[in-house]
């Protein structure tokens, strides 16, 4: 039991360090890449890691490090947008359901259960197939997948504190 806070702090430190590295590489990719991420080179096709190309080259001779750095910002922005959609919509739905309860709460939580019961990748692919491909559609599809977890968590907290004296 005494070791738990130390392990929790270590996990937090590791998570913050990895997040910092990701944000740092995303920022670096906005201002510098060793080569153009789209430049083709037939001579460097499938080249392994070297001093000139630390991550090697792909099947079209493009530098993988440059492509990774330039794509990190887009990936990070999509991830933040997906979490923002899931968080904002999920917290609002969970707060309303937890505070008011009743038939609407039961119906909304059953829908959240149904969404959470499907495999996330399959449900995401189905949503993309229905609404079409594109960056914003991917953000919307993945954001919808995060709504039930935030809604359930928020609803549970509202139910726990709703009838306490300091709330009344």
KAWO-V458193 format. One record per residue. RES is the residue in three letters. SS is DSSP state (helix for helix, strand for strand, loop for the rest). PHI is phi in degrees with one decimal (none if undefined). PSI is psi in whole degrees, -180 to 180 (NA if undefined). Layout:
RES;SS;PHI;PSI  RES;SS;PHI;PSI
This chain:
UNK;loop;none;-37  UNK;loop;-70.8;-22  UNK;loop;-82.0;-18  UNK;helix;-60.4;-47  UNK;helix;-61.7;-35  UNK;helix;-67.7;-43  UNK;helix;-65.8;-42  UNK;helix;-60.9;-41  UNK;helix;-67.3;-36  UNK;helix;-66.5;-41  UNK;helix;-66.6;-41  UNK;helix;-62.3;-45  UNK;helix;-62.0;-44  UNK;helix;-63.1;-44  UNK;helix;-62.4;-43  UNK;helix;-65.8;-38  UNK;helix;-65.2;-45  UNK;helix;-66.0;-39  UNK;helix;-64.9;-42  UNK;helix;-62.0;-41  UNK;helix;-63.3;-42  UNK;helix;-63.3;-46  UNK;helix;-65.2;-40  UNK;helix;-62.5;-45  UNK;helix;-67.0;-34  UNK;helix;-64.8;-43  UNK;helix;-66.5;-40  UNK;helix;-62.8;-40  UNK;helix;-65.6;-23  UNK;helix;-73.6;-29  UNK;helix;-110.9;-19  UNK;loop;-153.7;135  UNK;loop;-140.4;143  UNK;loop;-63.3;-32  UNK;loop;-137.0;168  UNK;loop;-68.3;133  UNK;loop;-66.2;-18  UNK;loop;-108.2;-1  UNK;loop;-70.3;128  UNK;loop;-95.4;145  UNK;loop;-146.2;109  UNK;helix;-65.1;-30  UNK;helix;-70.3;-27  UNK;helix;-100.0;13  UNK;loop;-56.4;128  UNK;loop;54.2;30  UNK;loop;-69.3;138  UNK;loop;-77.0;174  UNK;loop;-58.4;138  UNK;loop;-152.5;-179  UNK;loop;-66.6;-35  UNK;loop;-73.0;-36  UNK;loop;-131.9;87  UNK;loop;-57.3;-31  UNK;loop;-100.9;1  UNK;loop;86.1;-168  UNK;strand;-127.8;154  UNK;loop;-86.4;-170  UNK;loop;-69.3;-9  UNK;loop;-111.5;7  UNK;loop;83.6;13  UNK;loop;-83.7;142  UNK;strand;-70.7;123  UNK;helix;-70.7;-36  UNK;helix;-62.6;-44  UNK;helix;-63.6;-41  UNK;helix;-68.6;-36  UNK;helix;-67.5;-46  UNK;helix;-64.2;-41  UNK;helix;-73.1;-28  UNK;helix;-85.4;-15  UNK;helix;-64.6;-38  UNK;helix;-64.8;-43  UNK;helix;-65.2;-42  UNK;helix;-63.2;-44  UNK;helix;-65.6;-41  UNK;helix;-66.6;-38  UNK;helix;-65.0;-44  UNK;helix;-61.9;-42  UNK;helix;-66.9;-39  UNK;helix;-65.9;-41  UNK;helix;-62.3;-46  UNK;helix;-66.0;-36  UNK;helix;-64.3;-44  UNK;helix;-62.0;-50  UNK;helix;-60.9;-41  UNK;helix;-68.1;-53  UNK;helix;-63.5;-52  UNK;helix;-67.6;-42  UNK;helix;-63.9;-42  UNK;helix;-67.9;-41  UNK;helix;-64.0;-47  UNK;helix;-62.9;-46  UNK;helix;-63.3;-39  UNK;helix;-67.1;-43  UNK;helix;-65.3;-44  UNK;helix;-66.0;-42  UNK;helix;-69.3;-34  UNK;helix;-78.4;-45  UNK;helix;-89.8;-35  UNK;loop;65.2;-155  UNK;helix;81.6;-155  UNK;helix;-68.0;-40  UNK;helix;-63.7;-41  UNK;helix;-59.4;-47  UNK;helix;-62.8;-44  UNK;helix;-66.0;-45  UNK;helix;-65.4;-40  UNK;helix;-68.1;-31  UNK;helix;-67.3;-38  UNK;helix;-65.4;-42  UNK;helix;-61.9;-41  UNK;helix;-62.0;-42  UNK;helix;-64.7;-42  UNK;helix;-65.6;-42  UNK;helix;-71.4;-23  UNK;helix;-74.9;-27  UNK;loop;-76.1;147  UNK;loop;-61.5;133  UNK;helix;-59.6;-44  UNK;helix;-64.8;-43  UNK;helix;-64.0;-45  UNK;helix;-64.3;-40  UNK;helix;-61.8;-42  UNK;helix;-65.8;-39  UNK;helix;-64.5;-45  UNK;helix;-62.6;-42  UNK;helix;-64.6;-39  UNK;helix;-64.7;-34  UNK;helix;-77.9;-47  UNK;helix;-92.6;-12  UNK;loop;100.9;162  UNK;loop;-77.0;168  UNK;loop;136.0;156  UNK;helix;-60.9;-47  UNK;helix;-71.9;-32  UNK;helix;-69.4;-36  UNK;helix;-65.0;-43  UNK;helix;-61.1;-45  UNK;helix;-64.1;-45  UNK;helix;-63.9;-45  UNK;helix;-72.3;-34  UNK;helix;-62.5;-39  UNK;helix;-62.6;-34  UNK;helix;-68.3;-24  UNK;helix;-88.3;-15  UNK;helix;-59.5;-47  UNK;helix;-60.2;-38  UNK;helix;-68.5;-42  UNK;helix;-68.6;-38  UNK;helix;-64.5;-45  UNK;helix;-65.3;-42  UNK;helix;-63.2;-46  UNK;helix;-66.6;-42  UNK;helix;-59.2;-44  UNK;helix;-60.4;-41  UNK;helix;-67.8;-41  UNK;helix;-63.9;-42  UNK;helix;-63.7;-36  UNK;helix;-67.6;-38  UNK;helix;-102.9;-7  UNK;loop;-58.7;-42  UNK;loop;-100.5;14  UNK;loop;-76.1;154  UNK;loop;-63.9;-39  UNK;loop;-70.3;-15  UNK;loop;-83.2;-39  UNK;loop;-65.5;NA
